[in-house]
Amino acid sequence: MFLKAGDLETHLQVEGPPGAPAVLMLHSIGTDGRVWDPQAAALARTHRVIRPDLRGHGLSGTLPGEAGMADLAADALAVLDALGVHAAHVVGLSIGGRVALEIAATAPDRVLSLVACDTALEFLPPESWQARIDAIRAGGMAAIVDGVMPRWVLDQSSASSQGLRRMLLATSVDGYAACAAALRDARAAPLLGRISTPTTVIVGADDPASPPDKAEAIRDAIPGAKLVVIPRASHIPTFEAAEAVNAALLAHFAGLVGSDPFEAGMAVRKAVLGEAHVARASAGITPLDQAFQDYITRSVWGSIWTRPGLPRHTRSLLTLAVTAALGREGEFALHVRATRNTGVSPEEIAEVLLQVGAYAGVPAANHALKIAKDTLKQMEQGA
C-alpha cells in the first residue's frame, strides 16, 4: 500500500490481525521492507507488522537533499501517525536499527520495545560514507555493489544474496545518498543515557560492517538490554540465518510478557476490553469477588490470552463463538464491544454466528444476533 506520511509518499506492507500489537520493522540501507520477509511471516500471526520502505528505497518517494537520523525517525513516526498507531515495538536492521535507537531516545512514549539488529551507535568514519556517496554520484549503484555484497552476506552464490544484490542496484542514488549521509553524521552521544525501553540487540558473528563489539556497545548503553550473537551470519542475517533471527525475535517478545501472569493479564485485558472498562471493573471489586477477579486476570487473561499460539483476532472470534453457543449473554455482549480493539469486523461476527447456528443451534445464534445488533448500534452511537 501507499500513503502520504508527512511530506513523503511512502510504500509499506501491513500484515497481521487488526488490533494486534504493532511492530514497526525498518530495513537496511540499499534494501527495502522485503528484507524482513521471513520475520514478518513469523510475527504476523500475533502482531500487526508494519514495514515501510525508507525514503528513496523500494517504492517510496524521495525528498531533496541529505537526511539526518532525526529526519528518518520522523519519517517512521509519520507512518505510524498515518496508520493511527500511537506506539509500536520497533525492530530495525543496520540503518533501520540506528533509526530505531533514535526513535527510542527522542520519542520513548512511541516505543513499546526495541530490537536493534546489526547496527551501531556510530558507523564507519565519516570519510568512508562520503567516499561511498561520491562513488554512486559518479557511477550509480553499480559502483559500490561489488564492495558492499561481501559485507552483507557470507554466501555470495545463494538465491537470497542475488536478491539482495538486485535490491541494492534498484535503489535510488538520491535515496541511498540521503541515508548514507545520515549514517555519516550519526553520533553516539545524543543517544547515551536516553534509552530505557526493553531491548534486544542482535548481531551476526561474522558481520564486518557492524561487528559484535558495536552490538556490545549498544547493549552496555541500555539498562537491561540483551545481546544475541548469531553464528555464521554477516551484516544482513534475515535471509541467510532466518530461523535464528526469528527465534531471537520470538524470544524477545516472549520475554516482554514477564514472569507475573497478573501483570501480563492486566495488560492484555486492557488492550482487549479497553482501559475504561477495566478501570470500572477494578473500581467495583469487593472482598466478595477480589479472589475471583485475581483468578481470571492471572489464569484467563494472563495464561491464555497471552499465549503466542493464536493471534488475538482469532481468540476474539473463538470467544464470541463459545459465549454465543453457551448463551453467556453478558460475556458475549462484552466481547462484541471488544471487537473495536481486536479488529473483528461485523461481517466476521455474522460468519461466526452462522457457524454457531450450524453447530450449536439456530435459537442460540438468533439470540446472539439480536445482542450483537443492539451492541453494535450502541457502539455506533458512542454508548
Buried (B, 14 or more C-beta within 10 A) or exposed (E): EEBEBBEBBBBBBBBBBBBBBBBBBBBBBBBBBBBBBBBBBBBBBBBBBBBBBBBBBBEBBBBEEBBBBBBBBBBBBBBBBBBEBEBBBBBBBBBBBBBBBBBBBBBBEBBBBBBBBBBBBBBBEBEEBBBBBEBBEEEEBEBBBEEBBEEBBBEEEEEBBEBBBEBBEBBBBBBBBBBBBBBBBBEEEBBEEBBBBBBBBBBBBBBEBBBBEBBBBBBEBBEEBBBBBBEEBBBBBBBBBBEBBBBBBBEBBEEBBBEEBBEBBBBBBBBBBBEEBBEEBEEEEEEEEEEEBEEBBBEBBBEBBBEEEBBBBBBBBEBBBBBBBEBBBEBBBBBBBBBEBBBBEEEBBEBBBEBBBEEBEEEBBEBBBEBBBEBBEEBEEEE
